[in-house]
């Protein structure tokens, strides 16, 4: 009975060893088969020349080309208020007027005094020609005229300050006060924005400082308008970098005559650094080995050979080929981990 059990155990162990050997052989068989010429399914693509657009993406804020708060220069009652919210005004238009009765009276008074003093000065000058008056009296009268004239200029300036005018062409904002209200100096009446041209302020990393220039094209999008592109150009680059973020502030200007963009909007900004034609391949085709880059090139007999290439600039998903490949050659893009030099391939999804 014991010998029968022993023989049964040996039979089971022998069968198990044979089965494990068969499994090992099966695992090794595909690799050896491929090397011998069993086709391997891969995806290939043709090497071609395409436009290579290098660009910077950033988030920016919309800023009015010119923007001010319209404030009162003095404390008094508002006797005139010409604020129609959202209305376009031109430079010099009257926006508001403070009570100016006292200043008008002051200007009138000084004008009358000045007229009388000038008349006396003319009389003394006529007498001086006949030496009938002293030169000192003439000088005193001239001083009075000059003093009154200076006082009149100050009074006129104060009178003009009570009339608030638009400093530039733009659009009025929301009205903050009502006509007839008593306002203190510095009270905000409304805002004025030049919206026909919109500035976009955004930051660019120090890495791109040597490449970004004034006049470069800029594309801007906003969630309110979906995929609509607003085009402009870089107009100014700050002279200083932020020491914390190591970035530089950049301004771009956009034509906004249709008034779709507004100050304060969050904008997606793309700055085009370069747009040149270059020999390109997909990044998925690269086989990095140490400090070198290789690709699998498809031969005429559907075998592959490994070739070293020199790469240049990169954009998302694509890389420039400086040397090692020619336009029209075919390379393996997907499935490179399943093949080795000399392997036979079966093209699936060639592009």
C-alpha positions in Angstrom: 0.0 0.0 0.0 2.8 2.3 0.9 4.6 1.6 -2.5 1.4 2.4 -4.4 1.1 5.8 -2.6 4.7 6.6 -3.3 4.4 5.8 -7.0 1.2 7.9 -7.2 3.0 10.9 -5.6 5.9 10.6 -8.1 3.5 10.4 -11.0 1.7 13.6 -9.8 5.0 15.4 -9.3 6.3 14.4 -12.7 3.0 15.6 -14.4 3.3 18.9 -12.5 6.9 19.4 -13.6 5.9 18.7 -17.2 3.0 21.1 -17.0 5.1 23.9 -15.5 7.7 23.4 -18.2 5.0 23.6 -20.9 3.8 26.9 -19.4 7.3 28.3 -19.3 7.8 27.3 -23.0 4.5 29.0 -23.9 5.7 32.2 -22.2 8.9 32.2 -24.1 7.4 31.1 -27.4 5.8 34.5 -28.5 9.1 36.4 -28.0 11.1 34.0 -30.0 8.3 33.8 -32.6 8.3 37.5 -33.1 12.0 37.7 -33.5 11.7 35.0 -36.1 9.2 37.0 -38.1 5.7 36.7 -36.5 4.1 40.0 -37.4 3.5 42.4 -34.5 0.5 44.8 -34.6 1.7 48.4 -34.3 0.4 51.8 -35.3 2.6 53.9 -37.7 2.7 57.4 -39.0 4.5 59.3 -41.8 7.1 61.9 -40.9 5.9 65.2 -42.3 6.5 69.0 -42.2 3.9 70.9 -40.2 3.6 74.4 -38.8 5.1 74.4 -35.3 3.4 77.1 -33.2 5.1 77.7 -29.9 2.9 79.7 -27.5 2.5 80.8 -23.9 -0.7 80.3 -22.0 -1.7 82.4 -19.0 -4.7 83.8 -17.1 -5.2 87.6 -17.4 -7.4 90.4 -16.2 -9.2 92.9 -18.4 -8.3 96.5 -17.8 -9.8 99.6 -19.4 -7.5 101.5 -21.7 -8.2 104.6 -19.5 -10.2 104.5 -16.3 -11.0 107.1 -13.6 -13.4 107.8 -10.8 -15.3 111.0 -11.2 -15.0 112.8 -7.8 -16.1 116.2 -6.5 -13.2 118.7 -5.9 -15.1 120.6 -3.2 -18.0 120.4 -0.7 -21.3 121.9 -1.9 -24.7 121.1 -3.5 -25.0 119.5 -6.8 -27.0 121.9 -9.1 -26.4 119.9 -12.3 -25.9 116.2 -12.9 -25.6 114.8 -16.4 -24.9 111.1 -15.7 -26.8 108.6 -17.9 -25.5 105.2 -16.9 -23.6 103.5 -19.7 -23.7 106.6 -21.9 -20.8 107.4 -24.2 -19.3 110.9 -23.6 -16.5 112.8 -25.2 -13.7 114.7 -23.6 -14.9 118.0 -22.3 -18.6 117.1 -21.8 -20.1 118.4 -18.6 -20.8 115.6 -16.2 -21.7 117.6 -13.1 -21.7 121.1 -11.7 -21.5 122.2 -8.1 -23.2 125.3 -6.6 -21.1 128.2 -8.1 -23.0 131.3 -7.2 -20.4 132.6 -4.8 -17.5 131.9 -7.2 -19.4 133.7 -10.0 -19.9 136.7 -7.8 -16.2 136.6 -6.8 -15.1 136.5 -10.4 -17.5 139.4 -11.3 -16.2 141.5 -8.3 -12.6 141.0 -9.2 -13.2 141.7 -12.8 -14.8 145.0 -11.9 -12.0 145.9 -9.6 -9.5 145.0 -12.2 -11.2 147.2 -14.8 -11.2 150.2 -12.4 -7.5 149.7 -11.5 -6.5 149.4 -15.1 -8.3 152.7 -15.8 -6.4 154.4 -13.0 -3.2 152.9 -14.3 -3.8 154.3 -17.7 -4.5 157.7 -16.2 -1.2 157.6 -14.2 0.7 156.5 -17.3 -0.7 159.5 -19.3 0.3 161.8 -16.4 3.8 160.3 -16.3 4.4 161.3 -19.9 4.1 164.9 -18.8 6.0 164.3 -15.5 2.8 165.3 -13.6 3.0 162.3 -11.3 5.6 160.4 -9.4 7.0 157.1 -10.7 6.3 155.6 -7.3 2.6 156.1 -7.7 2.7 154.5 -11.1 4.6 151.5 -9.7 2.1 151.1 -6.8 -0.8 151.1 -9.2 0.9 148.6 -11.5 1.3 146.3 -8.4 -2.4 146.6 -7.5 -3.3 145.6 -11.1 -1.0 142.6 -11.0 -2.3 141.5 -7.6 -5.9 141.8 -8.7 -5.2 139.9 -11.9 -3.6 137.0 -10.0 -6.6 136.9 -7.6 -9.0 136.9 -10.6 -7.0 133.9 -12.2 -7.4 132.0 -8.9 -11.1 132.7 -8.7 -11.7 131.6 -12.3 -9.7 128.4 -11.6 -11.9 127.7 -8.5 -15.0 128.4 -10.6 -13.9 126.0 -13.3 -13.3 123.3 -10.7 -16.9 123.4 -9.8 -17.8 122.2 -13.3 -16.7 118.6 -13.7 -16.0 117.5 -17.2 -15.0 114.2 -18.9 -11.2 114.0 -19.1 -11.3 111.7 -22.1 -13.7 109.8 -24.4 -15.4 106.9 -22.7 -18.5 105.3 -21.1 -20.1 106.4 -17.8 -20.6 103.9 -15.1 -23.3 103.7 -12.4 -24.5 106.9 -10.8 -23.6 107.1 -7.1 -25.5 110.3 -6.1 -28.5 112.3 -7.0 -28.9 115.9 -8.3 -29.3 118.4 -5.4 -27.4 116.3 -2.9 -24.8 117.9 -0.7 -21.5 116.2 -1.4 -18.2 116.4 0.4 -14.9 116.9 -1.4 -13.7 113.5 -2.8 -17.2 112.0 -3.2 -17.4 109.5 -6.1 -20.1 110.5 -8.6 -19.5 107.7 -11.1 -16.8 106.1 -13.2 -15.5 106.7 -16.7 -13.9 104.0 -18.8 -12.4 104.0 -22.2 -13.7 100.6 -23.4 -13.0 100.8 -27.2 -9.5 99.5 -26.5 -9.1 96.9 -23.7 -5.9 96.0 -22.0 -5.1 92.5 -20.7 -2.7 92.1 -17.9 -1.1 88.7 -17.4 2.1 87.2 -16.1 4.8 85.4 -18.1 7.5 83.1 -16.5 11.1 84.3 -16.4 11.9 81.4 -18.8 10.2 83.2 -21.7 11.6 86.7 -21.0 14.1 86.6 -23.8 11.5 85.4 -26.3 8.4 87.6 -25.7 8.5 90.9 -27.6 6.2 93.9 -28.2 4.0 93.4 -31.2 3.6 89.6 -30.8 0.1 88.3 -31.6 -2.2 87.5 -28.7 -5.4 85.4 -28.6 -7.9 85.9 -25.8 -11.0 83.8 -24.8 -13.5 84.2 -22.1 -16.1 81.8 -20.7 -18.9 84.2 -21.6 -18.2 83.9 -25.3 -17.1 80.2 -25.5 -14.5 79.5 -28.2 -14.6 83.0 -29.8 -11.1 84.4 -30.1 -10.3 88.0 -29.5 -7.0 89.0 -31.2 -4.5 91.7 -30.1 -0.8 92.2 -29.6 1.7 92.6 -26.8 1.9 96.3 -26.0 4.1 96.6 -23.0 6.4 94.5 -20.8 7.2 95.4 -17.3 10.8 96.5 -16.5 10.8 94.4 -13.3 10.2 90.8 -12.4 8.3 89.7 -9.3 11.1 88.3 -6.9 8.6 85.8 -5.4 7.1 84.2 -8.5 10.0 85.1 -10.9 7.5 86.3 -13.5 7.1 89.5 -15.4 3.8 91.4 -16.0 2.8 91.9 -19.6 0.1 94.1 -21.2 -1.7 93.3 -24.4 -4.2 95.6 -26.2 -7.3 94.4 -28.0 -9.8 96.1 -30.2 -13.0 96.2 -28.2 -15.2 98.5 -30.4 -18.1 96.0 -30.0 -17.8 96.4 -26.2 -18.1 92.6 -25.6 -15.1 92.5 -23.2 -15.2 94.4 -19.9 -12.6 95.5 -17.3 -12.3 92.9 -14.6 -13.0 89.9 -16.8 -10.9 86.7 -16.3 -9.3 86.0 -19.7 -7.5 83.1 -21.1 -4.4 84.4 -22.9 -2.3 82.7 -25.5 0.8 84.5 -26.9 2.3 83.1 -30.1 6.1 83.0 -29.7 6.9 81.4 -33.1 5.1 79.9 -36.1 7.5 78.1 -38.4 7.4 75.0 -40.6 9.4 72.0 -39.1 9.8 68.3 -39.5 7.7 66.8 -36.7 6.8 63.5 -35.1 4.6 62.4 -32.3 6.2 62.3 -28.9 4.9 58.8 -28.4 7.3 57.5 -31.1 10.4 58.5 -29.1 12.5 55.9 -27.4 14.8 57.7 -24.8 18.0 55.9 -24.0 20.4 57.8 -21.6 20.8 61.2 -23.3 19.8 60.1 -26.7 16.5 59.7 -28.6 15.7 56.8 -30.9 12.7 55.8 -33.1 11.7 52.7 -35.0 11.7 53.3 -38.7 9.6 51.0 -41.0 11.5 49.4 -43.8 10.1 48.5 -47.2 9.8 44.8 -46.2 7.7 45.7 -43.1 10.6 45.2 -40.7 11.8 47.9 -38.4 15.1 49.3 -37.6 16.1 51.5 -34.7 17.6 54.9 -35.6 19.0 57.7 -33.5 17.5 61.2 -34.1 18.2 64.7 -32.8 15.2 66.5 -31.5 14.6 70.3 -31.2 11.7 72.3 -29.9 8.7 70.6 -28.3 5.0 71.5 -28.3 2.3 69.5 -26.6 2.2 66.1 -28.2 4.8 66.8 -30.9 8.5 67.2 -31.2 10.7 68.8 -33.9 13.2 66.5 -35.7 16.5 68.3 -36.4 18.3 65.3 -38.0 18.0 61.6 -38.4 14.7 61.4 -40.4 13.5 62.6 -43.7 10.0 63.8 -44.8 7.9 60.8 -46.0 9.6 58.1 -43.9 7.4 55.9 -41.8 7.9 55.3 -38.1 6.2 53.3 -35.4 4.1 55.4 -33.1 2.2 52.9 -30.9 3.4 49.4 -29.9 7.1 50.2 -29.7 7.4 48.3 -26.4 6.4 45.1 -28.2 9.1 45.2 -31.0 12.8 45.1 -31.4 15.1 45.8 -34.3 14.4 43.4 -37.2 10.9 42.6 -36.1 8.2 42.1 -38.7 5.2 44.4 -38.1 1.6 44.5 -39.1 0.4 48.1 -39.6 -2.8 48.8 -37.8 -4.2 52.3 -37.9 -1.4 53.8 -40.0 -1.6 57.6 -40.4 
